[in-house]
Amino acid sequence: MKLRVLRWCLLAAVTLSGCDRLLEKATKDDVAAGDKKVAAGDFRGAVADYEAALDGTEKSASAHWKLALLYDDKLKVPRDAIHHFERYVEVAPTGSHVKDARAMLKKAETRLALAQGKGSFITQEEAVRLKNSNLDLLKSLAAVRAQKNATPPPAAPGSAPLKKGEAAQRPIPPGTRTHLVQPGETMASIAQKFYKNKGRWKDIQDANFYSTGGTPKIKPGQTLIVP
């Protein structure tokens, strides 16, 4: 539409102000056409009309704003939403939507960063949920480390001192899954039995023994926690 208006201006040799009025009317017509398509659910068609209204001046600020909202809310394309939020602020720094545009720009940038990090788009609510889950995981890890590094309680009066290779064993909480050590078993073989993975012997050690510099010895008849 704008190309036709420019041709009319040149052919008619009208004044510069006359061309400006025609271009401004064309811009308004394009925006109005885009509004109708949004109302009808034709978002891609609306994008084409709004883009036709762009001329790099403040007159097309509303087109940038409408494009930004479309890409942000309806089309879910944060990269394009960011571009049009930024262009709106640039061409209309005192516009009525500047405050909202800056706030929504930050949210769109966050969503884009998360999408690039995870390989797919996620909502802001999902990002908050993931953040909270990570905090819970960090708390759990801190509790495990604290338990692992805890000082063993003092030996009961009259109890036999620990021999070389032995380590103080943690108390077994009620209801905990346990295993009675059989002759020839090791923590690695017990891990293979329960987890199908010998490498998880360390989980058994950490669940049963206070912090130790080596691998504590286990013996037949001993009861172990199986975490």
ZISUL-V225696 format. One record per helix or strand. SS is the DSSP state (a for helix, b for strand). FROM is the first residue (numbers start at 0). LEN is the number of residues. Records with the same first field share a line. If there is no record, write none. Layout:
BEGIN
SS: FROM-LEN, FROM-LEN
END
This chain:
BEGIN
a: 1-11, 15-24, 42-10, 57-17, 77-14, 97-21, 123-25, 186-9, 197-11
b: 168-1, 177-3, 208-1, 222-3
END
